Amino acid sequence: MKFSDLYHFANTQLDGDAVPLTELKTRIEAFHGSVGKVEFWPVELDRTKALGHVKYERDRSSPYDDAFTIVSIRFDKTLTRCWRRFVCCKELMHVFDTNPEKVDTRGKFFRLMKELETPPLFGDQSPMYASEVRAQWMAVLCLVPERLRSKYKMGLNSGSLDEYSVALKLKIPLVHVKAISGEYYDIALQRLLSDPDI
């Protein structure tokens, strides 16, 4: 499964005013390579460092079956519903990471933490940092696909709809409403849907 498949599923096969995160999770479990299970865990995190993270584990249901990946997503248990949905969706998007983008060693983890504290210029970003930015856009696109964006974009841009009420309807953090009404949404959508690596 590619990211474009998941996006098209959210855009064309789901109904309602908000994309259910459980539907995205179930779709990835059913169709994304070796991912056999996705788990969400509320934990205590230092919110100044991260609101959530993903850890991959290998398991098998019997000694005779092939091993599969468990995607264990941990999120800060004090997050609001909208933030929890967004953080879990963003971490879920890391299933599309390539090997250089995966934070799977101690060295990669510490480099990413440094980059998150002091963002590097474009040419100096590690693959892990670039993946963080991409995962945020992927989460925005999956939680607010074009079918939902088109309902609110004109009203947001004209001022006839307020950002807070749109955030509540879509069940996303208020800070991400500007992303769905802005011009970069179309650029991000086109780039991410046409990227052969994800």
C-alpha positions in Angstrom: 0.0 0.0 0.0 1.2 3.5 -0.9 0.2 6.7 0.8 -1.8 7.6 -2.2 -4.0 4.5 -1.6 -4.7 5.5 2.0 -5.5 9.1 0.9 -7.9 8.0 -1.8 -9.6 5.7 0.7 -10.1 8.6 3.1 -11.2 10.9 0.3 -13.6 8.6 -1.6 -14.7 5.7 0.6 -15.4 7.3 4.0 -18.4 9.5 4.9 -19.0 12.0 7.6 -17.6 15.3 8.8 -14.4 13.7 10.3 -12.2 10.9 9.1 -12.2 8.2 11.8 -8.6 7.4 12.8 -9.7 3.8 13.5 -10.6 3.4 9.8 -7.1 4.6 8.7 -5.5 2.2 11.3 -7.7 -0.8 10.1 -6.8 0.0 6.4 -3.1 0.0 7.1 -3.3 -3.2 9.2 -5.1 -4.9 6.3 -3.1 -3.6 3.3 0.3 -2.2 4.2 3.1 -4.7 3.7 4.2 -6.5 6.8 2.2 -4.4 9.3 0.1 -6.8 11.2 -1.1 -4.6 14.0 -1.3 -1.0 15.1 -1.6 -0.1 18.8 -2.2 3.3 20.4 -0.9 3.8 24.0 -1.5 6.8 26.2 1.7 7.4 28.2 3.4 10.2 30.2 5.7 12.2 27.8 7.7 15.3 28.2 5.6 17.5 26.0 8.4 20.0 25.5 10.3 17.2 23.6 7.5 15.2 21.9 3.8 14.7 21.9 4.1 11.2 20.6 6.4 8.6 18.9 6.3 5.3 17.2 8.1 2.1 18.0 8.2 -1.0 15.8 8.2 -4.5 17.2 8.3 -7.8 15.4 6.0 -10.7 16.4 4.4 -13.8 15.0 1.1 -15.6 15.9 2.7 -19.0 15.9 6.2 -20.6 15.3 5.0 -21.6 11.9 3.7 -18.2 10.7 5.8 -15.3 9.2 6.8 -12.5 11.5 4.8 -9.3 11.2 5.3 -5.7 12.4 3.5 -4.2 15.3 3.3 -0.5 15.1 3.2 0.8 18.7 2.2 4.5 18.8 2.6 6.2 22.2 1.0 9.6 22.8 1.0 12.0 25.7 -2.1 11.0 27.8 -2.9 14.7 28.6 -3.6 15.6 24.9 -7.1 16.8 24.0 -9.1 14.6 21.6 -8.2 16.7 18.6 -4.5 16.7 19.4 -4.6 13.0 20.2 -6.1 12.2 16.8 -3.6 14.3 15.0 -0.6 13.1 16.8 -1.6 9.4 16.4 -2.4 9.9 12.7 1.0 11.7 12.2 2.9 8.9 13.9 0.8 6.4 11.8 2.1 8.0 8.7 5.6 6.9 9.6 4.7 3.4 8.3 5.5 4.9 4.9 9.1 5.8 5.9 12.0 4.4 4.0 14.9 2.8 5.9 17.0 6.0 6.1 14.0 7.9 7.5 13.2 5.4 10.3 14.4 6.4 13.7 15.7 2.9 14.6 19.0 3.5 16.2 20.2 5.5 19.2 22.3 7.8 17.0 19.3 8.6 14.7 17.1 9.3 17.7 19.5 11.8 19.2 20.1 13.5 15.9 16.4 13.9 15.3 15.9 15.3 18.9 18.6 17.9 18.2 17.0 18.9 14.8 13.6 19.2 16.5 15.1 21.6 19.1 17.1 23.6 16.5 15.6 23.1 13.0 18.3 22.9 10.4 18.3 24.7 7.0 16.9 22.7 4.1 20.1 21.1 2.8 21.3 20.1 6.3 18.2 18.1 7.3 18.5 14.5 8.1 16.1 12.0 6.4 14.4 11.5 9.8 13.7 15.3 10.1 12.3 15.5 6.6 10.1 12.5 7.4 8.7 14.4 10.4 7.6 17.3 8.2 6.2 15.0 5.6 4.3 13.0 8.2 2.6 16.1 9.4 1.3 17.0 5.9 0.3 13.4 5.4 -1.8 13.5 8.6 -3.4 16.8 7.5 -4.3 15.3 4.1 -5.7 12.1 5.5 -7.7 13.7 8.3 -9.0 16.5 5.9 -9.0 15.0 2.4 -10.3 17.2 -0.5 -13.9 16.1 0.0 -13.9 17.7 3.5 -11.6 20.6 2.6 -13.9 21.7 -0.2 -16.8 22.1 2.4 -14.8 24.7 4.4 -12.1 26.3 2.3 -14.2 29.1 0.8 -15.9 30.0 4.1 -12.6 30.1 5.9 -11.0 32.3 3.3 -13.9 34.7 3.2 -14.2 34.9 6.9 -17.8 33.6 7.0 -16.6 30.5 8.9 -14.4 30.8 12.0 -11.4 28.5 12.4 -12.4 27.2 15.8 -15.8 25.8 14.6 -14.1 24.1 11.6 -11.5 22.6 13.9 -14.2 21.2 16.1 -16.2 19.7 13.1 -13.1 18.1 11.6 -11.7 17.1 15.0 -8.3 18.5 14.3 -6.1 21.0 16.3 -6.9 24.6 15.6 -3.3 25.3 14.5 -3.8 23.0 11.5 -6.9 24.7 10.1 -4.7 27.3 8.3 -3.0 24.4 6.4 -6.3 23.2 4.9 -7.4 26.7 3.8 -4.0 27.7 2.4 -2.5 27.3 -1.1 0.2 24.9 0.1 -2.4 22.2 0.7 -2.6 21.7 -3.1 1.1 21.6 -3.5 1.6 19.1 -0.7 -1.3 16.9 -2.0 0.2 16.8 -5.5 3.7 16.1 -4.3 2.8 13.4 -1.8 0.4 11.6 -4.1 2.9 11.5 -6.9 6.0 10.5 -4.8 6.9 6.9 -5.9 8.8 6.2 -2.7 5.8 6.6 -0.4 
